[in-house]
Amino acid sequence: MSLNTQKLSFKEKVGYSLGDLAANLVFQTLITYLAYFYTDIYGLKTNDASVIMLSVGLVAAFGFNPIIGALADRTRSRWGKFRPWILFTAIPLGVVALLAFSTPDFEYKGKVIYAVVTYTLLLLLYAANNLPYSALSGVITGDMSERNSLSSYRFVAVMFAQFFVQVFMFPIIESAGGGDKAVGIEIVMTWLAIIGTVMLLITFFTTKERIVPTLDQESSLREDLGDLFKNRPWIIILVVTTLIFITLAMKGGSYVYYFENYVDAETLSNFIRPILNFLSGIGVNFFGENPVSAGFGLFNAGGIIFMIVGITFSKRFADRFGKKDVFRVALFISTLFIMVFYFFSKTDVFLMFSSQILHGFFYGLTIPLLWAMIADVADYSEWKNHRRATGIIFSAMMVGLKGGLSIGSALVAGILGLYAYITKEAANIGEAIVQPESAVQGTKMLVSIYPAIPFLVGIGLLFFYEINKKMEVEIESDLKARRTKS
């Protein structure tokens, strides 16, 4: 392998991170609003929405991602293996993201078909863009400390995308559409498509692939797959990734229902009024007049701000204690602050906001580590097998991400259906929808007990993940010696 300088400039770290900011304008919208968009804006039944999200998502996870990973690993161009994919998918991804959140006036069957087609195309293009982007972090540098730093930059950018989507997007949708959420979300997605495309192009032009396999490391797809299934750290991280994104999709997609149907609006309004008055005094007026959408935004804002704080501490903890131990402990503590939502009454608004903040901090510690650990798994595979297959290893992780997102999002709609949730299509649209008490309790379970279960299972699996701090140092040293010799 070629071994140029492994240190990354500030410009390259920022340029790389903008790619994840762009991708997460799409991804965070899927996590936060897809189920809500299908049931309460587009007008699909909960069962239909659940089936679409699950079936299309699993096809994308197990079909698109391995193919893209194998193709990316075998791409040869003057720009490298992975950067061309970012370049050529930037514009199509933006266009399809807009189409997926549009509301054409079709009959119900036509709406279902349109949702299937646009969601399929969106997940295909997202895989073709974000999988090579993620794999790029494994070849942009071989220095594990620099890789930890790059992950921190990257996930600060993710948090900014998440901050916009979860804090400001709901009030802006209402404002832009003049109360018509269908019009509002199309306007917002148009701007996000433009901004995201520009950011992806910046990523392409500011990054460089430094770790390039030599000819003696070329391998067949069969060899790559064989290496994967002998790689126990990869199997564990794959399952953990799936479980984490089941939880993220489940609780992230449920909060909007929770605030609209469970949290007491009067208590919420009284709680957030001083905050809104303060923000208005310093010129921040993005939250609108609706206390539910404003409270939803501020609730997410507190969690995300402290996630960013957690991210800033992640690297120093990982460098000192190793990624595995920091990830496992922080994930456990963050899970506790999900579970406590089960005990909150409708008026415990202060406790809801406090728990969200504490959950955000401890989960923030884990965010950069997951993707850095996946890059470490690629190093582990090369260390063991003397072959590097970065793309297919990251594609397998994207299977976990997409599979988790699909399962978690489908569970939101499916569980709401089990609790007799009334959708826009099932109700008289001319009247306000009053949810039954069972549906209200369902939204409470969806932000507390149900999403805590996958996190707890993932924590247990991490006890069997063998790449600890000592092994990280050994792998980095041995690979550096091999690459220098090569």
Secondary structure, DSSP 4 states (H G I P E B T S, - for coil): ---------HHHHHHHHHHHHHHHHHHHHHHHHHHHIIIIIS---HHHHHHHHHHHHHHIIIIIHHHHHHHHHT---TT-SSHHHHHHHHHHHHHHHHHHT------HHHHHHHHHHHHHHHHHHHHHHHHHHHHHHHHS---HHHHHHHHHHHHHHHHHHHHIIIIIHHHHHHHHTTT-HHHHHHHHHHHHHHHHHHHHHHHHHH--------GGG---HHHHHHHHHT-HHHHHHHHHHHHHHHHHHHHHHHHHHHHHHTS-HHHHHHHHHHHHHHHHHTT---S-S-HHHHHHHHHHHHHHHHHHHHHHHHHHHHHHH-HHHHHHHHHHHHHHHHHGGGG--TT-HHHHHHHHHHHHHHHHHHHHHHHHHHHHHHHHHHHHHS---HHHHHHHHHHHHHHHHHHHHHHHHHHHHHTTPPPTTTS-TTS-----HHHHHHHHHHTTHHHHHHHHHHHHHGGG----HHHHHHHHHHHHHHHHH-
